[in-house]
């Protein structure tokens, strides 16, 4: 075996061993961790950091290696498939106003505010700053599960946060792709509108065709003449992978956009497939997320997190305390929500797996300013995991008590 291949194999084996051991330990310590209110994301990111180059050095990943880039791509395929399938037709038809306002108004406004603060505090260009804003605009209520699963929290609030997080990963992706392409080496001939038409246009078209096609082809019957529940989950995964594969075969087609489009089409047309995937593939999604948490943690270093000094802390504070709260309050003007509810929804916008995965891809693509961009995103995610993980349960209980009065 060539030396380079041996090194790659060794690192892969180490990663598999670490993830396996952490899954066992995490499962055994679920009860104590829940009592201590330690989020799984925080535990696995910390474990990755302790095992990675920031501490012991046992796990050493090159962010620009094919392994890390491909792992991030696989994670995005699974996450975007799950997110797209969770777009419920009924929710879009009856309770779409709050999440739509947050997606159409609050999310872009958050990215713009973050970009402005980043440009002001750091040496990044406007394009690089907007990429930081795009990376930090998605939310991940999985890190605030006590909020979206607490039945005492008003249903409209829970579903608004859940639907928002399910869609904003996919909606942030086009901006991340466009800005990363504009900053990639040799981008002098980059034409943004052509990139949008080809990457996003082809990707969306392929995704919708595959999704609607799968919705028609998958039998509705259950039993000997139909498809078993666990097989429906596999068919959904197959549709996502097919959409990705077909899209990347086209000139400048984007497979990730295709996966998201296919998942939305399939989930809206076939609720039974959506429910089967949510039930049968939950462990797969969880393992992929935890794997990204470990790799993300292993890529962190204290030098990297502190490299931009006070400017980085300013970007973090502006993202969590200014950008999202201001954007959500503006977006919800004129709605039948009181100040307390708006404040609650504006705070619970944690940065999680989407920001992690997008930032790893940006680092792997060697875009201009990639290291600084990754460091800013990484510090924001770390702080968000801590503060949102510590405040989700108390916040949910506060709103629940307030609604009960």
DRENDO-1510 file (C-alpha; in Angstrom, 1 decimal, always signed):
<recs>
REC; n; res; u; v; w
REC; 1; UNK; +0.0; +0.0; +0.0 .
REC; 2; UNK; +1.4; +3.4; -0.9 .
REC; 3; UNK; +2.4; +5.6; +2.0 .
REC; 4; UNK; -0.2; +8.3; +1.2 .
REC; 5; UNK; -2.9; +5.7; +1.1 .
REC; 6; UNK; -1.7; +4.2; +4.3 .
REC; 7; UNK; -2.0; +7.6; +6.0 .
REC; 8; UNK; -5.5; +8.2; +4.7 .
REC; 9; UNK; -6.6; +4.7; +5.8 .
REC; 10; UNK; -5.1; +5.2; +9.2 .
REC; 11; UNK; -6.9; +8.4; +9.7 .
REC; 12; UNK; -10.2; +6.9; +8.6 .
REC; 13; UNK; -9.7; +3.9; +10.9 .
REC; 14; UNK; -8.9; +6.3; +13.8 .
REC; 15; UNK; -12.1; +8.3; +13.0 .
REC; 16; UNK; -14.2; +5.2; +12.9 .
REC; 17; UNK; -12.8; +4.0; +16.2 .
REC; 18; UNK; -13.3; +7.4; +17.8 .
REC; 19; UNK; -16.9; +7.7; +16.6 .
REC; 20; UNK; -17.7; +4.1; +17.6 .
REC; 21; UNK; -16.3; +4.6; +21.1 .
REC; 22; UNK; -18.1; +8.0; +21.5 .
REC; 23; UNK; -21.4; +6.5; +20.4 .
REC; 24; UNK; -21.1; +3.8; +23.1 .
REC; 25; UNK; -20.1; +6.2; +25.8 .
REC; 26; UNK; -22.7; +8.7; +24.7 .
REC; 27; UNK; -25.5; +6.1; +24.8 .
REC; 28; UNK; -24.4; +4.9; +28.3 .
REC; 29; UNK; -24.2; +8.5; +29.6 .
REC; 30; UNK; -27.5; +9.7; +28.1 .
REC; 31; UNK; -29.3; +9.8; +31.5 .
REC; 32; UNK; -26.6; +11.7; +33.5 .
REC; 33; UNK; -26.1; +14.1; +30.6 .
REC; 34; UNK; -29.8; +14.8; +30.4 .
REC; 35; UNK; -29.9; +15.5; +34.2 .
REC; 36; UNK; -26.9; +17.8; +33.9 .
REC; 37; UNK; -28.4; +19.4; +30.8 .
REC; 38; UNK; -25.4; +18.7; +28.6 .
REC; 39; UNK; -26.4; +18.8; +24.9 .
REC; 40; UNK; -25.2; +15.9; +22.8 .
REC; 41; UNK; -23.8; +18.4; +20.3 .
REC; 42; UNK; -21.6; +20.1; +23.0 .
REC; 43; UNK; -20.3; +16.7; +24.2 .
REC; 44; UNK; -19.3; +15.4; +20.8 .
REC; 45; UNK; -17.7; +18.7; +19.7 .
REC; 46; UNK; -15.8; +18.8; +22.9 .
REC; 47; UNK; -14.7; +15.2; +22.4 .
REC; 48; UNK; -13.6; +15.9; +18.9 .
REC; 49; UNK; -11.6; +18.9; +20.1 .
REC; 50; UNK; -9.9; +16.9; +22.9 .
REC; 51; UNK; -9.0; +14.1; +20.4 .
REC; 52; UNK; -8.0; +16.5; +17.6 .
REC; 53; UNK; -5.2; +18.8; +16.9 .
REC; 54; UNK; -6.3; +21.3; +19.4 .
REC; 55; UNK; -5.5; +19.0; +22.3 .
REC; 56; UNK; -4.1; +15.5; +22.2 .
REC; 57; UNK; -3.6; +15.3; +18.4 .
REC; 58; UNK; -4.8; +11.7; +18.2 .
REC; 59; UNK; -7.3; +12.7; +15.4 .
REC; 60; UNK; -5.7; +14.9; +12.8 .
REC; 61; UNK; -7.8; +15.9; +9.9 .
REC; 62; UNK; -6.8; +18.0; +6.9 .
REC; 63; UNK; -9.8; +20.1; +6.2 .
REC; 64; UNK; -8.9; +20.2; +2.5 .
REC; 65; UNK; -8.6; +16.4; +2.2 .
REC; 66; UNK; -11.1; +14.4; +0.1 .
REC; 67; UNK; -12.2; +12.5; +3.2 .
REC; 68; UNK; -13.4; +15.6; +5.1 .
REC; 69; UNK; -15.0; +17.2; +2.0 .
REC; 70; UNK; -16.8; +14.0; +1.1 .
REC; 71; UNK; -18.0; +13.4; +4.7 .
REC; 72; UNK; -19.4; +17.0; +4.7 .
REC; 73; UNK; -21.1; +16.3; +1.4 .
REC; 74; UNK; -22.7; +13.0; +2.6 .
REC; 75; UNK; -23.8; +14.8; +5.8 .
REC; 76; UNK; -25.4; +17.6; +3.8 .
REC; 77; UNK; -27.2; +15.0; +1.6 .
REC; 78; UNK; -28.8; +13.3; +4.6 .
REC; 79; UNK; -29.6; +16.6; +6.4 .
REC; 80; UNK; -31.1; +18.3; +3.4 .
REC; 81; UNK; -33.1; +15.2; +2.6 .
REC; 82; UNK; -34.5; +15.1; +6.2 .
REC; 83; UNK; -35.2; +18.9; +6.2 .
REC; 84; UNK; -36.9; +18.8; +2.8 .
REC; 85; UNK; -39.1; +15.9; +3.8 .
REC; 86; UNK; -40.2; +17.7; +6.9 .
REC; 87; UNK; -41.9; +20.5; +4.9 .
REC; 88; UNK; -45.5; +19.5; +5.6 .
REC; 89; UNK; -48.1; +20.5; +3.1 .
REC; 90; UNK; -50.7; +21.1; +5.8 .
REC; 91; UNK; -48.3; +23.3; +7.8 .
REC; 92; UNK; -47.5; +25.3; +4.7 .
REC; 93; UNK; -51.2; +25.7; +4.0 .
REC; 94; UNK; -52.4; +26.7; +7.4 .
REC; 95; UNK; -49.6; +28.0; +9.6 .
REC; 96; UNK; -47.1; +29.4; +7.1 .
REC; 97; UNK; -47.1; +33.1; +7.9 .
REC; 98; UNK; -44.7; +33.2; +10.8 .
REC; 99; UNK; -42.0; +30.8; +9.4 .
REC; 100; UNK; -42.4; +32.4; +5.9 .
REC; 101; UNK; -41.8; +35.9; +7.4 .
REC; 102; UNK; -38.7; +34.6; +9.2 .
REC; 103; UNK; -37.4; +32.9; +6.1 .
REC; 104; UNK; -38.1; +35.6; +3.6 .
REC; 105; UNK; -37.3; +38.7; +5.8 .
REC; 106; UNK; -35.5; +37.7; +9.0 .
REC; 107; UNK; -33.0; +35.2; +7.4 .
REC; 108; UNK; -31.6; +37.6; +4.7 .
REC; 109; UNK; -31.7; +40.5; +7.1 .
REC; 110; UNK; -29.7; +38.4; +9.6 .
REC; 111; UNK; -27.1; +37.6; +7.0 .
REC; 112; UNK; -26.8; +41.3; +6.0 .
REC; 113; UNK; -26.4; +42.5; +9.5 .
REC; 114; UNK; -23.7; +39.9; +10.2 .
REC; 115; UNK; -22.0; +40.7; +7.0 .
REC; 116; UNK; -21.9; +44.4; +7.9 .
REC; 117; UNK; -20.5; +43.8; +11.4 .
REC; 118; UNK; -17.9; +41.4; +10.0 .
REC; 119; UNK; -16.8; +43.9; +7.4 .
REC; 120; UNK; -16.5; +46.6; +10.0 .
REC; 121; UNK; -14.6; +44.5; +12.6 .
REC; 122; UNK; -12.4; +42.3; +10.4 .
REC; 123; UNK; -10.2; +42.7; +7.4 .
REC; 124; UNK; -12.4; +40.6; +5.2 .
REC; 125; UNK; -13.8; +41.9; +1.9 .
REC; 126; UNK; -17.5; +42.5; +1.4 .
REC; 127; UNK; -17.9; +39.2; -0.5 .
REC; 128; UNK; -16.1; +37.3; +2.2 .
REC; 129; UNK; -18.2; +39.1; +4.9 .
REC; 130; UNK; -21.4; +38.2; +3.1 .
REC; 131; UNK; -20.2; +34.6; +3.0 .
REC; 132; UNK; -19.8; +34.7; +6.8 .
REC; 133; UNK; -23.4; +36.1; +7.0 .
REC; 134; UNK; -24.7; +33.3; +4.8 .
REC; 135; UNK; -23.0; +30.7; +7.0 .
REC; 136; UNK; -24.4; +32.1; +10.2 .
REC; 137; UNK; -28.0; +32.7; +9.0 .
REC; 138; UNK; -29.3; +29.1; +9.3 .
REC; 139; UNK; -30.7; +27.9; +12.7 .
REC; 140; UNK; -30.7; +24.4; +14.2 .
REC; 141; UNK; -33.4; +23.9; +16.9 .
REC; 142; UNK; -32.0; +20.3; +17.3 .
REC; 143; UNK; -29.7; +22.1; +19.8 .
REC; 144; UNK; -32.8; +23.4; +21.5 .
REC; 145; UNK; -34.8; +20.3; +21.5 .
REC; 146; UNK; -36.5; +21.2; +24.8 .
REC; 147; UNK; -38.2; +24.0; +23.0 .
REC; 148; UNK; -39.5; +22.2; +19.9 .
REC; 149; UNK; -40.6; +19.1; +21.7 .
REC; 150; UNK; -42.1; +20.6; +24.8 .
REC; 151; UNK; -45.9; +20.3; +24.5 .
REC; 152; UNK; -46.4; +23.1; +26.9 .
REC; 153; UNK; -44.8; +25.6; +24.5 .
REC; 154; UNK; -47.5; +26.9; +22.1 .
REC; 155; UNK; -47.8; +24.8; +19.0 .
REC; 156; UNK; -47.4; +27.7; +16.7 .
REC; 157; UNK; -44.1; +28.7; +18.3 .
REC; 158; UNK; -42.8; +25.1; +18.2 .
REC; 159; UNK; -43.8; +24.5; +14.6 .
REC; 160; UNK; -42.6; +27.9; +13.5 .
REC; 161; UNK; -39.1; +27.3; +14.9 .
REC; 162; UNK; -39.1; +23.7; +13.5 .
REC; 163; UNK; -40.3; +24.6; +10.0 .
REC; 164; UNK; -37.9; +27.6; +9.9 .
REC; 165; UNK; -34.9; +25.4; +10.8 .
REC; 166; UNK; -36.0; +22.7; +8.3 .
REC; 167; UNK; -36.1; +25.1; +5.4 .
REC; 168; UNK; -33.3; +27.6; +6.2 .
REC; 169; UNK; -30.5; +25.1; +5.7 .
REC; 170; UNK; -31.6; +24.6; +2.1 .
REC; 171; UNK; -32.3; +28.2; +1.5 .
REC; 172; UNK; -28.9; +29.3; +2.8 .
REC; 173; UNK; -27.2; +26.8; +0.6 .
REC; 174; UNK; -27.6; +28.8; -2.7 .
REC; 175; UNK; -26.0; +31.9; -1.2 .
REC; 176; UNK; -23.2; +29.9; +0.3 .
REC; 177; UNK; -22.5; +28.2; -3.1 .
REC; 178; UNK; -22.6; +31.5; -5.1 .
REC; 179; UNK; -20.4; +33.4; -2.7 .
REC; 180; UNK; -17.9; +30.5; -2.3 .
REC; 181; UNK; -17.7; +30.2; -6.1 .
REC; 182; UNK; -17.1; +33.9; -6.4 .
REC; 183; UNK; -14.2; +33.5; -3.9 .
REC; 184; UNK; -12.7; +30.3; -5.3 .
REC; 185; UNK; -9.3; +30.3; -7.0 .
REC; 186; UNK; -9.4; +31.4; -10.6 .
REC; 187; UNK; -12.8; +33.1; -10.2 .
REC; 188; UNK; -11.9; +35.9; -12.5 .
REC; 189; UNK; -14.4; +34.8; -15.1 .
REC; 190; UNK; -17.2; +34.2; -12.6 .
REC; 191; UNK; -20.6; +35.3; -13.7 .
REC; 192; UNK; -23.1; +35.1; -10.8 .
REC; 193; UNK; -26.3; +35.0; -12.9 .
REC; 194; UNK; -25.0; +32.2; -15.1 .
REC; 195; UNK; -23.9; +30.3; -12.0 .
REC; 196; UNK; -27.4; +30.7; -10.5 .
REC; 197; UNK; -29.2; +29.7; -13.7 .
REC; 198; UNK; -27.0; +26.6; -14.2 .
REC; 199; UNK; -26.2; +25.4; -10.6 .
REC; 200; UNK; -29.5; +26.3; -9.0 .
REC; 201; UNK; -31.7; +26.0; -12.1 .
REC; 202; UNK; -30.5; +22.5; -13.1 .
REC; 203; UNK; -30.4; +21.3; -9.5 .
REC; 204; UNK; -33.9; +22.5; -8.7 .
REC; 205; UNK; -35.3; +21.0; -11.9 .
REC; 206; UNK; -33.7; +17.6; -11.4 .
REC; 207; UNK; -34.8; +17.5; -7.8 .
REC; 208; UNK; -38.4; +18.3; -8.5 .
REC; 209; UNK; -38.5; +15.8; -11.3 .
REC; 210; UNK; -37.0; +13.0; -9.2 .
REC; 211; UNK; -39.1; +13.9; -6.2 .
REC; 212; UNK; -42.4; +13.9; -8.1 .
REC; 213; UNK; -41.4; +10.9; -10.1 .
REC; 214; UNK; -40.6; +8.9; -6.9 .
REC; 215; UNK; -43.9; +10.0; -5.4 .
REC; 216; UNK; -45.7; +8.5; -8.3 .
REC; 217; UNK; -43.6; +5.3; -8.5 .
REC; 218; UNK; -43.5; +4.3; -4.9 .
REC; 219; UNK; -46.6; +2.1; -4.2 .
REC; 220; UNK; -49.1; +3.4; -1.7 .
REC; 221; UNK; -50.2; -0.1; -0.6 .
REC; 222; UNK; -48.6; -1.7; +2.4 .
REC; 223; UNK; -48.2; -5.5; +2.7 .
REC; 224; UNK; -47.4; -8.3; +0.2 .
REC; 225; UNK; -48.6; -6.2; -2.8 .
REC; 226; UNK; -47.0; -3.0; -1.6 .
REC; 227; UNK; -43.9; -1.6; +0.1 .
REC; 228; UNK; -43.0; -2.2; +3.8 .
REC; 229; UNK; -42.6; +0.9; +6.0 .
REC; 230; UNK; -38.8; +0.5; +6.3 .
REC; 231; UNK; -38.5; +0.1; +2.6 .
REC; 232; UNK; -40.3; +3.4; +2.1 .
REC; 233; UNK; -37.5; +5.0; +4.1 .
REC; 234; UNK; -34.9; +3.4; +1.9 .
REC; 235; UNK; -36.8; +4.6; -1.2 .
REC; 236; UNK; -36.7; +8.2; +0.1 .
REC; 237; UNK; -33.0; +7.9; +0.6 .
REC; 238; UNK; -32.6; +6.4; -2.8 .
REC; 239; UNK; -34.6; +9.3; -4.4 .
REC; 240; UNK; -32.2; +11.8; -2.7 .
REC; 241; UNK; -29.1; +10.0; -3.8 .
REC; 242; UNK; -30.5; +9.7; -7.3 .
REC; 243; UNK; -31.3; +13.4; -7.5 .
REC; 244; UNK; -27.8; +14.2; -6.4 .
REC; 245; UNK; -26.2; +11.8; -8.9 .
REC; 246; UNK; -28.2; +13.0; -11.9 .
REC; 247; UNK; -27.7; +16.7; -11.1 .
REC; 248; UNK; -23.9; +16.5; -10.9 .
REC; 249; UNK; -23.8; +14.8; -14.3 .
REC; 250; UNK; -25.3; +17.9; -15.9 .
REC; 251; UNK; -23.0; +20.9; -16.8 .
REC; 252; UNK; -22.7; +22.8; -13.6 .
REC; 253; UNK; -25.7; +21.1; -12.0 .
REC; 254; UNK; -25.7; +21.1; -8.2 .
REC; 255; UNK; -26.5; +17.9; -6.5 .
REC; 256; UNK; -27.2; +19.4; -3.0 .
REC; 257; UNK; -29.9; +21.7; -4.4 .
REC; 258; UNK; -31.4; +18.7; -6.2 .
REC; 259; UNK; -31.6; +16.7; -3.0 .
REC; 260; UNK; -33.4; +19.4; -1.2 .
REC; 261; UNK; -35.9; +19.9; -4.1 .
REC; 262; UNK; -36.5; +16.2; -4.4 .
REC; 263; UNK; -37.2; +15.9; -0.7 .
REC; 264; UNK; -39.7; +18.8; -0.6 .
REC; 265; UNK; -41.6; +17.4; -3.6 .
REC; 266; UNK; -41.6; +13.8; -2.2 .
REC; 267; UNK; -42.5; +14.9; +1.3 .
REC; 268; UNK; -45.4; +17.1; +0.2 .
REC; 269; UNK; -46.8; +14.5; -2.2 .
REC; 270; UNK; -46.3; +11.5; +0.0 .
REC; 271; UNK; -46.8; +12.1; +3.8 .
REC; 272; UNK; -46.5; +8.3; +4.3 .
REC; 273; UNK; -42.9; +8.3; +2.9 .
REC; 274; UNK; -42.0; +11.4; +5.0 .
REC; 275; UNK; -43.3; +9.7; +8.2 .
REC; 276; UNK; -41.5; +6.4; +7.4 .
REC; 277; UNK; -38.2; +8.3; +6.9 .
REC; 278; UNK; -38.6; +10.2; +10.1 .
REC; 279; UNK; -39.2; +7.0; +12.0 .
REC; 280; UNK; -36.8; +4.6; +10.3 .
REC; 281; UNK; -33.9; +6.9; +9.4 .
REC; 282; UNK; -33.7; +8.9; +12.7 .
REC; 283; UNK; -30.7; +6.9; +13.8 .
REC; 284; UNK; -28.9; +7.5; +10.4 .
REC; 285; UNK; -29.5; +11.2; +10.6 .
REC; 286; UNK; -28.3; +11.3; +14.2 .
REC; 287; UNK; -25.1; +9.3; +13.5 .
REC; 288; UNK; -24.3; +11.6; +10.5 .
REC; 289; UNK; -24.8; +14.7; +12.7 .
REC; 290; UNK; -22.7; +13.3; +15.5 .
REC; 291; UNK; -19.9; +12.4; +13.0 .
REC; 292; UNK; -19.9; +16.0; +11.8 .
REC; 293; UNK; -19.7; +17.2; +15.4 .
REC; 294; UNK; -16.7; +15.1; +16.1 .
REC; 295; UNK; -14.8; +16.1; +12.9 .
REC; 296; UNK; -15.8; +19.7; +13.4 .
REC; 297; UNK; -14.4; +19.6; +17.0 .
REC; 298; UNK; -11.2; +17.9; +15.8 .
REC; 299; UNK; -10.6; +20.8; +13.3 .
REC; 300; UNK; -10.8; +23.4; +16.1 .
REC; 301; UNK; -7.8; +24.8; +17.7 .
REC; 302; UNK; -7.5; +27.4; +20.5 .
REC; 303; UNK; -5.2; +29.5; +18.2 .
REC; 304; UNK; -7.8; +29.4; +15.4 .
REC; 305; UNK; -10.7; +30.3; +17.7 .
REC; 306; UNK; -8.7; +33.3; +19.2 .
REC; 307; UNK; -6.9; +34.3; +16.0 .
REC; 308; UNK; -9.2; +37.3; +15.2 .
REC; 309; UNK; -9.3; +38.4; +18.9 .
REC; 310; UNK; -11.9; +40.9; +20.0 .
REC; 311; UNK; -13.2; +41.2; +16.4 .
REC; 312; UNK; -14.3; +37.6; +16.5 .
REC; 313; UNK; -16.1; +38.0; +19.8 .
REC; 314; UNK; -17.8; +41.1; +18.3 .
REC; 315; UNK; -19.0; +39.0; +15.3 .
REC; 316; UNK; -20.3; +36.3; +17.7 .
REC; 317; UNK; -22.1; +38.9; +19.9 .
REC; 318; UNK; -23.6; +40.7; +17.0 .
REC; 319; UNK; -24.8; +37.4; +15.4 .
REC; 320; UNK; -26.5; +36.1; +18.6 .
REC; 321; UNK; -27.6; +39.3; +20.4 .
REC; 322; UNK; -28.2; +41.8; +17.6 .
REC; 323; UNK; -28.7; +40.3; +14.1 .
REC; 324; UNK; -31.3; +37.6; +14.7 .
REC; 325; UNK; -33.3; +39.4; +17.4 .
REC; 326; UNK; -33.5; +42.6; +15.3 .
REC; 327; UNK; -34.3; +40.6; +12.1 .
REC; 328; UNK; -37.0; +38.5; +13.8 .
REC; 329; UNK; -38.7; +41.5; +15.5 .
REC; 330; UNK; -38.7; +43.4; +12.2 .
REC; 331; UNK; -40.1; +40.3; +10.3 .
REC; 332; UNK; -42.9; +39.8; +12.8 .
REC; 333; UNK; -44.2; +43.4; +12.8 .
REC; 334; UNK; -47.9; +43.3; +12.1 .
REC; 335; UNK; -48.4; +39.7; +13.3 .
REC; 336; UNK; -50.5; +38.6; +16.2 .
REC; 337; UNK; -47.5; +37.9; +18.4 .
REC; 338; UNK; -46.7; +39.7; +21.6 .
REC; 339; UNK; -43.2; +41.0; +22.6 .
REC; 340; UNK; -42.4; +38.1; +24.8 .
REC; 341; UNK; -43.2; +35.5; +22.1 .
REC; 342; UNK; -41.1; +37.5; +19.5 .
REC; 343; UNK; -38.2; +37.7; +22.0 .
REC; 344; UNK; -38.4; +34.0; +22.7 .
REC; 345; UNK; -38.3; +33.1; +18.9 .
REC; 346; UNK; -35.6; +35.6; +18.2 .
REC; 347; UNK; -33.3; +34.1; +20.9 .
REC; 348; UNK; -33.8; +30.4; +19.9 .
REC; 349; UNK; -32.0; +30.5; +16.7 .
REC; 350; UNK; -28.9; +28.4; +17.6 .
REC; 351; UNK; -26.1; +27.8; +15.1 .
REC; 352; UNK; -25.4; +24.1; +14.5 .
REC; 353; UNK; -24.8; +21.4; +12.0 .
REC; 354; UNK; -25.6; +23.3; +8.9 .
REC; 355; UNK; -23.2; +26.1; +9.8 .
REC; 356; UNK; -20.6; +23.5; +10.7 .
REC; 357; UNK; -21.0; +21.5; +7.5 .
REC; 358; UNK; -21.1; +24.6; +5.2 .
REC; 359; UNK; -18.0; +26.1; +6.9 .
REC; 360; UNK; -16.1; +22.8; +6.4 .
REC; 361; UNK; -16.9; +22.8; +2.7 .
REC; 362; UNK; -15.8; +26.4; +2.4 .
REC; 363; UNK; -12.5; +25.5; +4.1 .
REC; 364; UNK; -12.0; +22.5; +1.9 .
REC; 365; UNK; -12.6; +24.5; -1.3 .
REC; 366; UNK; -9.7; +26.9; -0.5 .
REC; 367; UNK; -11.8; +30.0; -1.1 .
REC; 368; UNK; -10.3; +33.4; -0.4 .
REC; 369; UNK; -10.2; +34.1; +3.4 .
REC; 370; UNK; -11.4; +30.5; +4.1 .
REC; 371; UNK; -9.4; +30.1; +7.3 .
REC; 372; UNK; -10.7; +33.3; +8.9 .
REC; 373; UNK; -14.2; +32.6; +7.7 .
REC; 374; UNK; -14.1; +29.1; +9.2 .
REC; 375; UNK; -12.7; +30.4; +12.5 .
REC; 376; UNK; -15.5; +33.0; +12.8 .
REC; 377; UNK; -18.2; +30.5; +12.1 .
REC; 378; UNK; -16.6; +27.9; +14.4 .
REC; 379; UNK; -16.4; +30.3; +17.3 .
REC; 380; UNK; -20.0; +31.3; +16.8 .
REC; 381; UNK; -21.1; +27.7; +16.8 .
REC; 382; UNK; -19.2; +26.9; +19.9 .
REC; 383; UNK; -20.6; +29.8; +21.8 .
REC; 384; UNK; -24.1; +29.1; +20.5 .
REC; 385; UNK; -23.9; +25.4; +21.6 .
REC; 386; UNK; -23.0; +26.5; +25.1 .
REC; 387; UNK; -25.5; +29.4; +25.6 .
REC; 388; UNK; -28.4; +28.0; +23.7 .
REC; 389; UNK; -27.9; +24.5; +25.3 .
REC; 390; UNK; -27.9; +26.1; +28.7 .
REC; 391; UNK; -31.0; +28.3; +28.1 .
REC; 392; UNK; -33.3; +26.1; +26.1 .
REC; 393; UNK; -35.0; +24.3; +29.0 .
REC; 394; UNK; -35.4; +27.3; +31.3 .
REC; 395; UNK; -36.6; +29.3; +28.3 .
REC; 396; UNK; -39.2; +26.7; +27.3 .
REC; 397; UNK; -40.4; +26.4; +30.9 .
REC; 398; UNK; -40.7; +30.2; +31.2 .
REC; 399; UNK; -42.8; +30.5; +28.1 .
REC; 400; UNK; -44.9; +27.5; +29.1 .
REC; 401; UNK; -45.7; +29.1; +32.5 .
REC; 402; UNK; -46.4; +32.4; +30.9 .
REC; 403; UNK; -48.9; +30.8; +28.5 .
REC; 404; UNK; -50.6; +28.9; +31.3 .
REC; 405; UNK; -51.4; +32.1; +33.2 .
</recs>
